[in-house]
Amino acid sequence: MGSNRNGGGSQLDQAMQRLVHEVKDGLRHGFFEYTLTCETVKSRKRRLTLKAGKSHQFTIPEDDLLN
């Protein structure tokens, strides 16, 4: 399973950037199908998985969701 890139921003920011990127890319190509799932994991974090050809997984701390 592919993962996010280590580089600037929180996991939430990286997840949102990846979602926007995948939607724009799909629109350019004229077709797409994505699956987006979320589950609560240890320490009340959220595991967000985007399947868009390959999978991108983000673990988002609950504190990041309060902003």
NORJO-V551038 format. One record per helix or strand of 2 or more residues. SS is the DSSP state (helix for helix, strand for strand). FROM is the first residue (numbers start at 1). LEN is the number of residues. Records with the same first field share a line. If there is no record, write none. Layout:
SS: FROM-LEN + FROM-LEN
This chain:
helix: 11-19 + 42-3 + 62-5
strand: 35-7 + 45-7 + 55-6
